[in-house]
């Protein structure tokens, strides 16, 4: 939807959104719902933005930058999902 509302060339798409449920482990009652929410933002959000804008980015010799959390590089028991 957002891509259809842009009326100028896109040269750079920056995917910079993320969420986590710090302190929630995979055995908590809300683990499945929390993981679904995190996947919606952290995985599918990036995918949907890319799919919406890639054509105009490529057409303008642009680039896509996906910003990831430093948490993706380390193990932390309190970031179970």
C-alpha positions as CSV (number, residue, x, y, z in Angstrom):
1,X,0.0,0.0,0.0
2,X,2.7,2.5,0.9
3,X,4.5,2.0,-2.4
4,X,1.3,3.1,-4.2
5,X,1.2,6.4,-2.3
6,X,4.7,7.5,-3.2
7,X,4.8,10.0,-6.1
8,X,8.6,10.4,-6.5
9,X,11.5,8.2,-7.4
10,X,12.9,6.0,-4.6
11,X,16.6,5.6,-4.5
12,X,17.1,4.1,-1.1
13,X,14.8,1.9,1.0
14,X,15.8,1.5,4.6
15,X,14.1,-1.3,6.5
16,X,14.5,-0.3,10.1
17,X,11.9,-1.8,12.3
18,X,12.1,-4.4,14.9
19,X,10.5,-5.7,18.0
20,X,11.2,-8.2,20.8
21,X,9.6,-9.4,24.0
22,X,12.7,-9.2,26.2
23,X,12.4,-11.4,29.2
24,X,9.8,-13.8,27.7
25,X,11.1,-17.3,27.2
26,X,9.7,-20.0,24.8
27,X,8.0,-21.8,27.7
28,X,5.9,-18.7,28.7
29,X,2.2,-18.9,28.0
30,X,2.4,-16.0,25.5
31,X,5.4,-17.4,23.7
32,X,3.6,-18.4,20.5
33,X,1.7,-15.1,20.2
34,X,4.9,-13.1,21.0
35,X,6.9,-15.0,18.4
36,X,4.2,-14.4,15.8
37,X,4.2,-10.7,16.5
38,X,8.0,-10.6,16.2
39,X,8.0,-12.5,12.9
40,X,5.3,-10.1,11.5
41,X,7.6,-7.1,12.2
42,X,11.1,-8.5,12.0
43,X,10.7,-10.9,9.0
44,X,7.5,-10.3,7.1
45,X,7.7,-6.5,7.6
46,X,11.0,-6.4,5.8
47,X,9.7,-8.8,3.1
48,X,6.5,-6.7,2.4
49,X,8.5,-3.4,2.2
50,X,11.0,-5.0,-0.2
51,X,8.3,-6.4,-2.4
52,X,6.4,-3.1,-2.4
53,X,9.4,-1.0,-3.4
54,X,12.0,-3.1,-5.2
55,X,10.8,-2.2,-8.7
56,X,11.2,1.6,-8.2
57,X,14.5,1.1,-6.3
58,X,15.9,-1.0,-9.2
59,X,14.6,1.4,-11.8
60,X,16.4,4.3,-10.1
61,X,19.7,2.3,-9.6
62,X,19.0,2.5,-5.9
63,X,19.7,0.2,-2.9
64,X,18.0,-1.5,-0.1
65,X,19.4,-1.5,3.4
66,X,18.1,-3.8,6.1
67,X,19.0,-2.7,9.6
68,X,19.3,-5.5,12.1
69,X,19.6,-5.5,15.8
70,X,22.8,-6.4,17.5
71,X,20.8,-9.0,19.4
72,X,20.8,-11.1,16.2
73,X,24.5,-11.6,16.7
74,X,24.4,-13.0,20.2
75,X,22.7,-15.6,22.4
76,X,20.6,-14.2,25.2
77,X,18.3,-16.4,27.2
78,X,15.9,-13.5,27.7
79,X,15.5,-13.1,24.0
80,X,14.2,-16.7,23.4
81,X,12.3,-16.1,20.3
